[in-house]
Amino acid sequence: MSEPREPGGAPGDVPQQSGVDLARVALRAAREAARARGDAARQKKQVRRGGLRSGAGADRRDPMALGAAINRLLTERGWEAPAAVGGVMGRWPEIVGEDVAKHCAPERYDEDERVLFVRCDSTAWATNLRLLAPTLVARLNQDLGHGRVKLIKVNGPGGPARRYGPLRAPGSTSPGDTYG
């Protein structure tokens, strides 16, 4: 074993640590190992008690308000436009007025073509809504954002369900049509 050299020793010589220095290094390593074991034990205990707790500071695991959670979900999934159109369907009477809303109701929205389908309870109201369609498109785009709705397709009342039976001719198109 070589003897410890003084600071003025030969270059490349590494001074060796004395017994007190070695004891300090060993004590520091033992304290760090004990702290790591304690942290692991504390985390295991917290998991057994019902999960890790976030503490006093804000954390991503903290509970959030329902509205904020829904807004985050809509943003992450890219559902802002369909949700906005769904809101329009819920506020239909406010947008078109009470009289029109009594006789016409939105059925569905086609996101790809940006078309809103509306069903009316009579052909007279369907004709009236077709005349109001450009104004409604402008009002909806003002509310939702430019270009969200390009067209409103208005459908009249649905006809009676087709009944099949022995008195029907194959291929008949109307209730009174029995011979094609």
ABEGO torsion letter per residue (X at the ends): XBBBBBAABBBGBBBBBBAAAAAAAAAAAAAAAAAAAAAAAAAAAAAAAGEBBAEABBBAABBBBAAAAAAAAAAAAGAAAAAAAAAAAAAAAAAAEAAAAAABBBABBBAAAGBBBBBBABAAAAAAAAAAAAAAAAAAAAAAEBGABABBBBBBBBBBBBBBBAABBBGBABAABAAX
